[in-house]
Amino acid sequence: MSEAPESEAAESEAPETTAPAAKKAKRPLWIAVVGLLLGAVALWGSSQLVWFAEFRDGGVRGTIVYTEIGSTRAIALIPLALLALAGTAGLIATGGWPRRVLGVVLAVAGAAAVWIGVADGPFTGFADGLPVAQMLGARGLAILGGILVAAGGLAAIKGAGRMPRLGAKYAAPGAKKRAAKDPETELWEALSEGEDPTATR
């Protein structure tokens, strides 16, 4: 008769002890998610800025400034941004090895974005009158976005087993509650443990 209160007390203490661990497990996941989202925004923003500019002969208009934005000059920026967004959803929904594979893909995508920003052209020696600040800012955003996406991918690889998966928080407790409320389940559990299910607890 005295075992029931003790078991109830143990059950009441369990959520208190597991809550900090659950919050700690969620933290790396949301850090990775925020990093991927910011990286996607940075890559998209970079694609809308001027990446290339030069003076050209405009005929009757004289010398003009010819420009190309990132989506034209570095066409991989938008696909990489979309990949980062899709990776964000995949990171939340998956777990285990699928999450690790996704992390590898994101890390490679981030490295590719960094390479695009670094290798596109020189950072100095621009002619006067060109939108130098915008060109450097565009490439800087691409590098920053790539670093964030790569960091999110590496975080997914490192914490794939510890990070919670979408729906896991709600599915497991619900299943436990349904099992606890089901008399047949309680009966079979008691029999498997060698207890008399007809005895008063």
C-alpha positions in Angstrom: 0.0 0.0 0.0 2.9 2.4 0.7 4.5 1.7 -2.7 1.8 3.7 -4.7 2.6 7.1 -3.1 6.3 6.5 -3.7 5.8 5.6 -7.3 3.5 8.7 -7.8 6.2 10.9 -6.2 8.8 9.5 -8.5 6.6 10.1 -11.5 6.0 13.7 -10.5 9.7 14.3 -10.1 10.6 12.8 -13.5 9.3 15.8 -15.6 11.2 18.2 -13.4 14.5 16.4 -14.0 13.9 15.8 -17.7 12.7 19.4 -18.4 16.2 21.0 -18.2 17.7 18.2 -20.3 15.0 18.7 -23.0 15.7 22.5 -23.0 19.4 21.8 -23.3 18.9 19.5 -26.2 16.7 22.0 -28.0 19.2 24.8 -27.8 21.7 23.5 -30.4 18.7 22.8 -32.8 17.4 26.3 -32.7 20.8 27.8 -32.9 21.4 25.8 -36.1 17.9 26.7 -37.4 18.4 30.5 -36.8 21.9 30.3 -38.4 20.4 28.6 -41.5 17.6 31.2 -41.8 20.0 34.1 -41.4 22.4 32.5 -43.9 19.5 32.1 -46.4 18.5 35.7 -46.0 22.1 36.8 -46.4 22.6 34.8 -49.6 19.3 36.1 -51.1 20.2 39.7 -50.1 23.6 39.2 -51.8 21.9 38.1 -55.0 20.0 41.3 -55.2 23.1 43.6 -54.9 25.6 44.7 -57.6 28.4 42.1 -58.0 30.1 43.4 -61.1 30.4 46.9 -62.6 32.5 48.5 -65.3 32.5 51.5 -67.6 31.3 50.8 -71.2 30.8 52.8 -74.3 27.2 53.6 -74.6 27.3 55.1 -78.1 25.4 58.4 -78.2 25.0 58.2 -74.4 28.7 58.3 -73.9 30.3 56.2 -71.2 27.9 54.3 -69.0 28.3 52.1 -66.0 27.4 48.5 -66.8 26.3 46.5 -63.7 25.3 42.9 -63.0 23.6 41.9 -59.8 24.3 38.7 -57.9 21.5 36.6 -59.4 23.1 37.3 -62.8 26.7 37.2 -61.9 26.7 34.4 -59.4 23.6 32.4 -60.3 24.2 29.8 -57.6 23.3 32.3 -54.8 19.5 31.9 -55.0 19.6 28.1 -55.3 21.9 28.0 -52.3 19.5 30.2 -50.4 16.6 28.0 -51.2 18.6 24.9 -50.2 19.3 26.6 -46.8 15.6 27.2 -46.3 14.7 23.6 -47.3 17.5 22.4 -45.0 16.0 24.3 -42.1 12.7 22.4 -42.5 14.6 19.1 -42.9 16.7 19.8 -39.9 13.6 20.2 -37.7 11.7 17.2 -39.2 14.5 14.6 -39.4 16.8 12.9 -36.9 19.7 10.5 -36.8 21.5 9.6 -40.0 19.1 11.6 -42.3 19.9 14.7 -40.3 23.6 14.0 -40.5 23.5 13.6 -44.3 21.5 16.8 -44.5 24.1 18.5 -42.4 26.9 17.4 -44.8 24.9 18.8 -47.7 24.4 22.1 -45.9 28.1 22.3 -44.9 29.1 21.8 -48.5 26.6 24.4 -49.7 27.9 26.9 -47.2 31.5 26.3 -48.3 30.4 26.8 -51.9 28.8 30.1 -51.1 32.0 31.2 -49.3 34.0 30.2 -52.3 31.8 32.2 -54.7 32.2 35.3 -52.6 35.9 35.0 -52.3 36.8 33.8 -55.9 34.5 36.1 -57.9 37.0 38.9 -58.3 39.5 41.3 -56.7 38.6 43.3 -53.6 40.7 46.3 -54.6 41.7 48.3 -57.6 38.2 49.5 -58.6 37.9 52.6 -60.9 36.4 55.7 -59.4 32.7 56.1 -60.0 31.8 52.4 -59.6 29.5 51.2 -56.8 32.4 49.7 -54.9 30.7 49.6 -51.5 27.8 47.7 -52.9 30.0 45.2 -54.7 32.1 44.5 -51.6 29.0 44.4 -49.5 27.4 41.9 -51.8 30.3 39.5 -51.7 30.7 40.0 -48.0 27.0 39.0 -47.5 27.7 35.9 -49.6 30.7 34.9 -47.5 28.7 35.6 -44.3 25.7 33.6 -45.5 28.0 30.7 -46.5 29.6 30.7 -43.1 26.2 30.6 -41.4 24.9 27.8 -43.6 28.1 25.8 -43.1 27.9 26.3 -39.4 24.3 25.2 -39.3 25.3 22.1 -41.3 28.2 21.2 -38.9 25.9 21.7 -35.9 23.4 19.3 -37.5 26.2 16.7 -38.0 27.5 17.1 -34.4 24.2 17.1 -32.6 22.1 14.9 -34.9 21.5 12.4 -32.1 20.9 14.9 -29.3 18.7 17.4 -31.1 14.9 16.7 -30.7 12.8 15.9 -33.8 9.6 17.6 -34.8 6.6 15.8 -33.2 8.8 13.7 -30.8 7.8 15.9 -27.9 4.1 15.3 -28.4 4.1 11.7 -29.7 5.9 9.9 -26.9 4.1 11.5 -23.9 0.8 11.0 -25.6 1.5 7.4 -26.2 2.5 7.0 -22.5 -0.7 8.6 -21.3 -2.8 6.4 -23.6 -1.0 3.3 -22.4 -1.4 4.3 -18.7 -5.2 4.9 -19.2 -5.8 1.7 -21.0 -6.9 -1.0 -18.5 -5.9 -3.8 -20.9 -2.4 -2.4 -21.2 -2.1 -2.1 -17.4 -3.3 -5.7 -17.0 -0.7 -7.1 -19.4 2.1 -5.1 -17.9 1.2 -6.4 -14.4 1.2 -10.0 -15.7 4.5 -9.5 -17.4 6.0 -8.2 -14.2 4.7 -11.2 -12.2 2.1 -9.1 -10.3 -1.5 -10.0 -9.5 -3.6 -7.5 -11.6 -6.6 -8.2 -9.4 -4.9 -7.2 -6.2 -5.8 -3.7 -4.8 -3.0 -1.2 -5.2 
